[in-house]
Amino acid sequence: MAQKPRELRTPIDPVSRSAPSPRPGTGQGVGGRKALAEFLGTALLVTAIVGSGIAAQRLSPGDVGLKLLETTLVIAAALAAIILAVGPVSGGHLNPVTTLVDRFFGGASSQDAPVYGVAQFAGIAPGSTAPVMGFELIGGAVGACCIAALYPKVRPGAQDAAIPQPEAR
């Protein structure tokens, strides 16, 4: 009597009770989901970089060391959050150089790297435009409202009000 061929089963993850997801960049092709994750991750990272610089300039106009500290802490926190959010989907490269290095060492396939690069470069424009518009450098008021709500004593132009003006004669 001939035996039936044994069925190959995908191992089930006991925690999620589903098949484990494949490691990002293992040659399975880049889908729209991975490209979108890289686009959004890069846009959010650039927004954090530009926005933290603008906010630090406005919150600490006279102290360079404090500006650097504020910017560094915001970027580090944003980078950690973004990598945790998009890392499981796309690997969390967020930077074309990181993608190239990952490709060089075999982590990303030849199909993945160009798609990631295009998505990352595409995310730079909206990522850098959003905070600039939000902080009234082009005309938006979102950033100024956020600063005014979070720091009621700090208002755009408040540093000018603290400087005594000479009396007109």
C-alpha positions in Angstrom: 0.0 0.0 0.0 1.4 3.4 -1.0 1.7 6.1 1.6 0.3 9.5 1.0 2.9 12.2 0.8 3.2 14.2 4.0 1.8 17.6 3.9 4.2 20.4 4.7 2.8 22.8 7.3 3.9 26.2 8.2 4.8 26.4 11.9 2.4 28.3 14.0 3.5 31.0 16.3 2.0 30.1 19.8 1.7 33.8 20.8 -0.2 35.2 17.8 -1.6 31.8 16.7 -0.7 32.5 13.1 2.1 31.7 10.7 5.2 33.8 11.4 5.7 36.7 9.0 8.8 36.4 6.8 11.8 38.6 7.6 11.7 41.9 5.7 14.0 42.0 2.7 14.4 38.2 2.2 13.8 38.3 -1.5 10.0 38.0 -1.4 9.6 41.1 -3.5 8.6 44.6 -2.4 4.9 45.1 -2.1 3.1 48.4 -1.9 2.9 47.9 1.9 6.7 47.9 2.3 7.2 50.9 0.0 4.5 52.8 1.8 6.1 52.0 5.2 9.4 53.3 4.0 7.7 56.4 2.5 5.8 57.2 5.7 8.7 56.4 8.0 11.1 58.6 6.0 8.5 61.4 5.9 7.9 61.2 9.6 11.6 61.1 10.4 12.3 64.2 8.2 9.4 65.9 9.9 10.8 65.2 13.3 14.3 66.5 12.3 13.1 69.7 10.7 10.3 70.3 13.2 12.6 69.8 16.2 15.1 72.2 14.8 12.5 74.9 14.2 10.9 74.3 17.6 14.3 74.4 19.4 15.2 77.7 17.7 11.9 79.2 18.9 12.0 77.8 22.4 15.6 78.4 23.2 16.7 81.3 21.1 19.9 82.2 23.0 21.2 78.8 24.2 22.9 76.7 21.5 23.6 73.8 23.9 20.0 73.6 24.9 18.9 73.7 21.3 21.1 70.8 20.4 19.9 68.8 23.4 16.2 69.4 22.6 16.8 68.5 18.9 18.8 65.4 19.8 16.2 64.0 22.3 13.3 64.6 19.9 15.0 63.0 16.9 16.1 59.9 19.0 12.6 59.4 20.4 11.0 59.8 17.0 13.5 57.5 15.3 12.9 54.8 17.9 9.1 55.1 17.6 9.2 55.1 13.8 11.5 52.1 13.6 9.2 50.2 16.0 6.2 51.2 13.9 7.5 50.4 10.3 10.4 48.1 11.1 8.3 44.9 11.2 6.9 45.8 7.8 9.9 47.0 5.8 12.9 46.6 7.9 12.9 50.3 8.9 15.7 51.5 6.7 14.3 55.1 6.4 17.5 56.2 4.7 18.8 55.4 1.2 22.4 54.9 2.6 21.1 52.4 5.1 19.3 50.6 2.3 22.5 50.5 0.2 24.5 49.2 3.1 21.8 46.5 3.8 21.9 45.6 0.2 25.7 45.3 0.2 25.6 43.0 3.2 22.8 40.9 1.7 19.9 42.0 3.8 17.9 43.6 1.1 17.5 42.1 -2.4 18.3 43.8 -5.7 14.5 44.2 -6.2 13.9 45.7 -2.8 16.7 48.4 -2.7 15.6 50.6 -5.6 12.0 50.6 -4.5 13.0 51.5 -1.0 15.2 54.3 -2.3 12.5 55.8 -4.5 10.0 55.6 -1.6 12.5 57.2 0.8 13.4 60.1 -1.6 9.6 60.6 -2.2 9.1 60.9 1.6 11.6 63.7 1.9 9.5 66.4 0.3 6.3 66.1 2.3 8.4 65.4 5.4 10.3 68.6 5.1 7.3 70.7 4.0 4.9 69.8 6.8 6.9 71.4 9.7 7.9 74.4 7.7 4.3 75.1 6.9 3.3 74.3 10.5 5.6 76.7 12.0 4.4 79.7 9.9 7.5 79.9 7.7 5.2 79.6 4.7 1.9 80.5 6.1 0.5 77.7 8.3 -0.3 78.2 11.9 -0.4 74.6 13.2 3.1 74.7 14.8 2.7 78.1 16.4 -0.6 76.9 17.9 1.0 73.8 19.3 3.8 75.8 20.9 1.3 78.3 22.3 -0.8 75.5 23.8 2.2 73.6 25.3 4.2 76.6 26.4 1.8 79.5 27.2 4.7 81.8 28.2 6.5 81.3 24.9 4.8 83.0 22.0 6.2 83.8 18.5 8.0 87.1 18.9 7.9 86.8 22.8 11.7 87.0 22.9 11.5 90.4 21.3 9.0 91.6 23.9 11.5 90.7 26.7 14.1 93.1 25.3 13.7 96.6 26.6 13.1 99.1 23.8 14.6 102.5 23.9 12.1 105.3 24.6 11.3 107.6 21.7 12.1 111.2 22.4 
